[in-house]
Amino acid sequence: MESIVIMIVEDDTTMQVVIDEALGDGGYEPTMVVSGEEAITLLRGGQTKYRVLVTDIDLAGRIDGWEVARVAREIDPDCPNIYMTGAAADLWPVKGVPNSLLLSKPFAPAQLVTAISNLLNTGGPAHAPSA
């Protein structure tokens, strides 16, 4: 069976451990990166086919999660995106890419696994920003 590689962009080490364990237990292969710059470099490099992008919105560095998701969609228009945030949820309808999901922190790890599964099985979320 082909492994499902998921890019996780998160700069908080505690969240990294929680997400890595949850996705591993869920049967996914998480690739953890800590900055938007690193994420975009890997996405543009094309060495790995990421099936889902999960990104925090507020990241260390100059590139935020909104921009990472836009670049991911330029590379693969069908790439499912999940945003994670503790403070920027109100900007999702304006800055989020279409057919994306947003999880407000704190969330249960199972919620992330379920969101990924739903995106992969249905091809998109039930509700998405219209922008």
Number of C-alpha atoms within 10 A of each C-alpha: 3 4 10 15 18 21 23 24 27 25 19 12 10 9 14 18 11 12 22 18 14 19 20 12 12 16 12 19 17 23 15 20 18 19 23 27 19 15 26 18 10 16 20 13 9 10 8 13 14 21 20 22 26 27 29 28 27 20 18 14 12 10 17 18 26 19 18 25 27 18 16 22 17 12 13 14 10 14 22 26 29 26 24 24 19 13 11 15 17 9 11 21 15 11 17 25 23 20 20 23 24 23 18 13 12 10 12 12 16 14 12 21 18 13 18 25 15 14 21 16 10 9 13 20 19 11 10 16 16 11 11
